[in-house]
Amino acid sequence: MSAFKSPLPTLIAVAALLPLAFLGQVATTPRPKLGAPASDKQPAANLRVDSNLVLVPVTVTDPLNRPVTGLEKEHFKLLDDKVEQTITHFSMDDEPVAIGLVFDISGSMGPKLLKSRQAAAEFFKTSNPEDEFFLVEFNDQPKMVVPLTRNVEDIQNQLTWAQSKGRTALLDAIFLSMHEMKKSKKNRKALLIISDGGDNSSRYTEGEVKNLVRENDVLIYAIGVFETGGGRMRTPEEAGGPGLLSELAEQTGGRHLPADANELPDIAAKIGVELRNRYVLGYSPANQVRDGRYHTLQVKIIPPKGLPTLRPYFRHGYYAPTQ
């Protein structure tokens, strides 16, 4: 990576082009449950690794919520348990990705299903030939509708037949999706949840699923589908949805983006672009004790002169190896 000289023209140019990308007009190229073993080959962007190198994927956005590219290593500060680390690896993440679409078909989603299908279609437009996908639908209970595949048409065809009914087993759907993700050999793994949030039918608890998410390197993006008109028109599930979706997504370095039904396609396209424009920061922890302890992470941005404050999104921590 060459030394950073004049970032402003590059970043302004990127910012100018991104609004078109968010409308789905994109051409981008280049994300496990239960502790999948780290590869002993080229290090992956995995925060729980059995080596001395920790790789931390980071998304950076501007005040208008658009992803920012063109930054250099010196614009990042990384802390492990509040101790600043020396960044030794710096790149843009461009590997193929395995993505699970977690799709809500509960009764409250009835009038939102059409736009939810359109959102999935816009998201798939940002995919690459080497990406792979699976589809989990859920209402009273989750169902693996399409296992891992590279054929996006299989998923879109199944979504066409989706019918809304029943209650909402969101947590069980996430648990099932994390299990399916174990079957992928991709280094980069993510879930895209399209739901009005809230849970009233799962066997697994919030605490169990939050622990599972914390232990695994799977990025979570969530689109919270809410009716316009404020809280008066929200069901009890919707009222509790934003907090649950936000907590799950932000813990992984992803985001929860609430939207009304008409905004869904644009939001989904935006997530597709953001998913494929992440930085990767690598470092060897100053504390090399292999005790399996959870380490908290902080990433701070030092914006180039003349640019506004930028916000990083990153996983909140990782587990050290045990031996």
Residue, then its C-alpha position, 0 to 999 in steps of 0.5 A: m500500500s502506497a503512502f497516503k498523499s492526497p485523500l480528499p479527491t479520492l474520497i470525494a469521488v467515491a462519495a459522489l458515486l455511492p448514491l447511485a450504488f445504493l440504488g442497486q446500480v452497482a458493479t462491485t467485486p469483492r463474509p461460522k456457529l460454534g467455533a469453526p477451526a481456524s485455517d492453517k493456511q493463509p490467515a482469514a478475516n476471523l477474530r478467533v484464530d489459533s495464530n498470533l495474527v488477529l484480523v479485524p474487518v472494519t466498515v467505515t461510513d460518513p455522516l450520510n451513512r455511506p461507506v468510505t473507501g480510500l483510507e490508509k493504515e495511518h487513519f486507523k487506531l486499534l485497541d485490544d483490551k484498551v491497549e493500542q496495537t501496532i497494525t501490521h496488516f492492512s487491506m481491503d476485504d475482497e474475498p468471496v462471501a457466504i451469506g445466509l438470508v434469514f427471512d421473516i414470514s410471520g403473520s405481521m409481515g403480510p403487507k410487507l412481503l412484496k417489498s421484502r422479496q424486492a429487497a432480497a432481489e436488489f441485494f443479490k444484484t451486488s453478489n459475485p460469482e464465487d459467493e454462496f447463499f442459503l435461505v432460512e424462512f421463519n414464522d412459528q419455527p425456522k425452516m431451512v428452505v434452500p441449503l448452501t448454493r451459488n444459484v441465487e435463482d433457487i432462493q428467489n424462486q422459493l421467496t415467490w411462494a412465501q406466505s405470511k402466517g403464524r408467530t415469530a421465532l427469530l432467535d431459533a432462525i438465527f441459531l439454525s442459520m449459524h449451524e448451516m454456516k458451519k458447512s461453508k468453507k468461505n472465510r467471510k460469512a454473514l447473515l442478512i435478516i429481514s424481519d419486523g423484529g421481536d420474538n414470541s415463539s423461539r425455544y432458544t433464549e436471547g442470552e443463548v443466541k447472543n452468546l452464540v453470536r459473540e463466539n462466532d465470526v459471522l457478520i450480521y446485518a438486519i433490516g428492521v421492517f416497520e410500518t409508517g405512522g410511529g408506534r401506534m401502528r406497531t405490533p408488540e413484536e415490532a416494538g421490541g424488534p429494533g433493540l433486539l436486532s441492533e444488539l445482535a448486529e452491532q456486536t458482530g460489526g454489522r448494522h441494523l438499518p430500520a426502514d419502512a416497506n418502501e425503503l427496503p430495496d434501496i437499503a438492501a442494495k446499500i448493505g450489499v455494497e457495504l458488505r463488499n467494501r470493508y477494510v481488514l486490520g491485522y495485528s499481533p496482540a501484545n498479550q500473547v497469553r493463550d487463555g481462551r479469554y474474551h478480548t474487547l476491541q476498539v477501532k478509532i478513525i483519524p480522518p484525513k484533514g478536511l473530511p468530517t468525522l467518520r464512523p467505524y463498525f467492527r466486531h466488539g471482541y474475540y476469544a483468544p486461543t486456549q493452547 
